[in-house]
Amino acid sequence: MEDNILVQSSFSATIHAPIEKVDIPTWCFSLPEAEYQACSPAHCSAGSTIAPDGRRMSINVEVLGGSMMVQHYVEEIGQPDHLRLVSNSDVFTPAGRTKIGVIWDLAVRKIDEQTCEFTNTVESSFTPELTDFLAKQGIPVDVFRAGRRPISEAHNHQETPLFARSIERHALRKAE
C-alpha cells in the first residue's frame, strides 16, 4: 500500500505557564490515571513502565469508535518541550483483535514569558496485520480510513485542550 497513513490530526491549545516550567515527558510518565481519564470520556486507563530496550513507555487504554485500544507508547524523543511516542497498538473490535501503528507527538513553543502553545499530533497508520484484517472482512482500506478519520479527529480535538490544562497544572506546581 502506497499511503500507509490512516489518519493524521493536529490540534493546539494555550498553556498559561512559562515554557521553562513545562516538562512534557515528566508530565506524561507521571500522569495519574484519574487525570488521564478526565481528559476524555474515551480514556479508560493509563500507566507507565519500561520497554524491553530500557526506554520509558506509557500504556494507555481508550475506546475509539467502539473499539478498545491498548497503546504501548515507547519514548522516541524525550525533551522538556517535545515528546514523541511510538506504539504498535492492539485494537479489539467486534470482529477480533488487530494492530495499528500510532505516533503521538506532543510539543510546546514559547509565545511569551508566561504563555506557550501546546500542539498534540496523532498519526495512525496501517500495519500489515490491520491490512490483512480488513481484507479478510472485505473492507477496502479507503472505506476504513474514511470512517476512522472523523472519530480520530474528534477525539484529538476534545483531548488537546484538556491535556494542555493538565500540563499547565503540572508546570505551575513545578514553579511553586
VMD Tcl script that draws the C-alpha trace (Angstrom):
set ca {
  {0.00 0.00 0.00}
  {1.48 3.34 -1.05}
  {-0.21 5.56 1.54}
  {0.34 3.87 4.88}
  {-1.17 6.75 6.90}
  {-4.62 6.05 8.26}
  {-5.35 9.38 9.98}
  {-3.20 12.33 10.97}
  {-4.61 15.11 13.13}
  {-3.07 18.00 14.97}
  {-4.67 20.48 17.35}
  {-3.23 23.21 19.54}
  {-4.16 24.89 22.81}
  {-2.66 27.56 25.03}
  {-0.74 26.77 28.20}
  {-0.60 29.66 30.68}
  {2.79 28.83 32.17}
  {6.38 29.72 31.31}
  {7.87 27.27 28.82}
  {10.83 26.80 31.17}
  {8.47 25.14 33.67}
  {6.88 22.78 31.11}
  {8.26 19.25 31.04}
  {6.09 17.07 28.82}
  {7.93 13.74 29.43}
  {7.78 14.17 33.21}
  {4.07 15.04 32.93}
  {3.33 12.07 30.68}
  {5.23 9.42 32.63}
  {3.81 10.56 35.99}
  {0.24 11.29 34.83}
  {-2.23 9.92 37.38}
  {-4.84 7.61 35.90}
  {-7.73 9.79 37.09}
  {-6.25 12.84 35.38}
  {-5.79 10.89 32.13}
  {-9.41 9.77 32.37}
  {-10.55 13.37 32.94}
  {-9.01 14.40 29.59}
  {-11.57 12.38 27.58}
  {-14.56 10.10 28.19}
  {-12.80 7.67 25.81}
  {-9.85 7.30 28.20}
  {-10.05 4.18 30.36}
  {-6.65 3.75 31.96}
  {-3.03 4.89 31.83}
  {0.25 3.93 33.41}
  {3.93 3.85 32.68}
  {6.61 1.20 32.56}
  {9.88 0.42 30.81}
  {10.14 -1.12 27.33}
  {12.34 -4.20 26.86}
  {15.10 -1.97 25.44}
  {15.07 0.25 28.57}
  {13.19 3.23 27.14}
  {10.24 4.69 29.00}
  {6.80 3.52 27.95}
  {3.33 4.94 28.51}
  {0.49 2.41 28.40}
  {-2.86 3.99 27.50}
  {-6.22 2.27 27.15}
  {-9.05 4.03 25.36}
  {-12.18 3.20 23.40}
  {-12.49 4.88 20.00}
  {-15.36 4.19 17.66}
  {-16.49 1.25 19.78}
  {-13.10 -0.50 19.67}
  {-10.81 -0.75 22.67}
  {-7.20 0.21 22.02}
  {-4.22 -0.67 24.18}
  {-1.39 1.67 23.21}
  {2.20 0.79 24.10}
  {3.84 4.20 23.59}
  {7.66 3.96 23.61}
  {9.60 7.20 24.00}
  {11.44 8.20 20.83}
  {12.14 11.86 21.70}
  {12.04 13.00 25.32}
  {12.86 16.69 25.69}
  {11.01 19.03 28.08}
  {9.34 20.81 25.14}
  {8.90 17.78 22.85}
  {7.79 14.20 23.45}
  {7.40 11.74 20.60}
  {5.98 8.32 21.39}
  {5.56 5.37 19.01}
  {3.20 2.44 19.51}
  {2.23 -0.75 17.75}
  {-1.19 -0.69 19.41}
  {-3.61 -3.53 19.99}
  {-7.16 -2.89 18.75}
  {-10.01 -5.07 19.97}
  {-13.00 -4.95 17.62}
  {-16.22 -6.99 17.44}
  {-14.57 -8.87 14.55}
  {-11.38 -9.67 16.50}
  {-8.01 -8.30 17.51}
  {-5.55 -6.49 15.24}
  {-2.69 -3.98 15.36}
  {-2.49 -0.33 14.35}
  {0.56 1.92 14.29}
  {0.32 5.17 16.26}
  {2.72 8.07 16.67}
  {1.81 10.51 19.44}
  {3.76 13.76 19.24}
  {3.39 16.46 21.90}
  {5.24 19.76 21.65}
  {5.21 23.26 23.11}
  {6.57 26.51 21.73}
  {7.05 29.77 23.57}
  {4.56 32.56 22.86}
  {5.75 34.97 25.57}
  {7.23 34.85 29.09}
  {4.06 33.39 30.65}
  {2.42 31.54 27.74}
  {3.18 28.75 25.32}
  {1.33 26.86 22.64}
  {0.81 23.12 23.04}
  {0.37 21.02 19.91}
  {-0.96 17.47 20.11}
  {-0.39 15.47 16.92}
  {-1.60 11.90 16.48}
  {-0.81 9.86 13.40}
  {-2.19 6.37 12.97}
  {-1.02 4.03 10.25}
  {-1.88 0.72 8.69}
  {0.12 -2.27 9.87}
  {0.34 -5.49 7.85}
  {-1.96 -7.06 10.48}
  {-4.60 -4.34 10.03}
  {-4.45 -4.55 6.23}
  {-4.92 -8.35 6.37}
  {-7.67 -7.99 8.99}
  {-9.62 -5.60 6.75}
  {-9.03 -7.72 3.61}
  {-10.44 -10.82 5.33}
  {-13.61 -8.84 6.05}
  {-13.80 -7.37 2.55}
  {-13.37 -3.81 3.82}
  {-11.44 -1.54 1.43}
  {-8.75 0.49 3.19}
  {-10.17 3.75 1.79}
  {-13.57 2.96 3.31}
  {-11.96 2.14 6.67}
  {-9.85 5.33 6.52}
  {-12.92 7.48 5.71}
  {-14.80 6.03 8.70}
  {-11.87 6.30 11.11}
  {-10.89 9.90 10.30}
  {-13.82 11.74 11.96}
  {-13.56 9.55 15.07}
  {-9.82 10.15 15.50}
  {-10.04 13.86 14.72}
  {-12.93 14.42 17.13}
  {-11.07 12.58 19.89}
  {-7.86 14.58 19.40}
  {-9.81 17.86 19.21}
  {-11.51 17.01 22.51}
  {-8.45 15.87 24.45}
  {-5.96 18.55 23.32}
  {-7.22 21.48 25.46}
  {-7.68 19.16 28.43}
  {-4.12 17.82 28.06}
  {-2.93 21.45 27.84}
  {-4.67 22.30 31.13}
  {-3.18 19.20 32.76}
  {0.32 20.10 31.53}
  {-0.26 23.67 32.73}
  {-1.21 22.46 36.23}
  {1.88 20.25 36.28}
  {4.10 23.16 35.21}
  {2.62 25.56 37.75}
  {3.08 23.02 40.58}
  {6.70 22.73 39.48}
  {7.00 26.53 39.59}
  {5.92 26.71 43.25}
}
mol new
graphics top color blue
foreach p $ca { graphics top sphere $p radius 0.5 }
foreach p [lrange $ca 0 end-1] q [lrange $ca 1 end] { graphics top cylinder $p $q radius 0.2 }
display resetview
